[in-house]
């Protein structure tokens, strides 16, 4: 059990050393893509709601 915890902690340390803070341009791109995805999913949900309301 203790070896599993040590292994997990060493993997966590390895991940934290590899990762880095994104630059401003990368951050803006991530925000744009995420926002576009949210809008698309919302639009699909709205269409499903309208189709459901019109079919009843």
N, C-alpha and C positions, 0 to 999 in steps of 0.2 A: 504494500500500500504506500509506504514511504517513497519507494523508488518511482512509483507512478506520479506522485506529487512533484518530486524533484524533476522528473522528465517534463512534466507539464510546465513547470516554472522556467526551465531552461528553454523550452520552445517559446514561451511568452517573451523572454528576454531577447531571443533571436529575432522574433517578429518586430519588437520595438526598436532594435538596432537597425533593421533593414528599412523600416518605414521612414518617411520624411514629410515635412509640412508642405502642402501644395503651394505653388506660387499664385499670385493674384490672377494671372491669365488662366491658369488651369482651374482655379476656383470658380471664376466666372463661367467657364465652359461647363463645369459640373452643375452649377446652378441653372444654367439655361437648359441643359438636357433634362435635368430633373423636373424643372417647371413644365417643359414641353410634354414630358411623360405624364405628369399629373393632369394637365389639360386634356390630353388625348383620352386618358382613362375616364375623366369626368364627362367628356363629350359622349363617349360610348355608353356610359351609364345613363346619361340624359336621353340618348336615343332609345335605349331599351325601355326606359320609363315612359317615353312618349308612345312607343309602339304598344306597350302593355296597356296604357290608358285608352288608346284608340281602339284596341281590339275587344275591350269589354263593353 
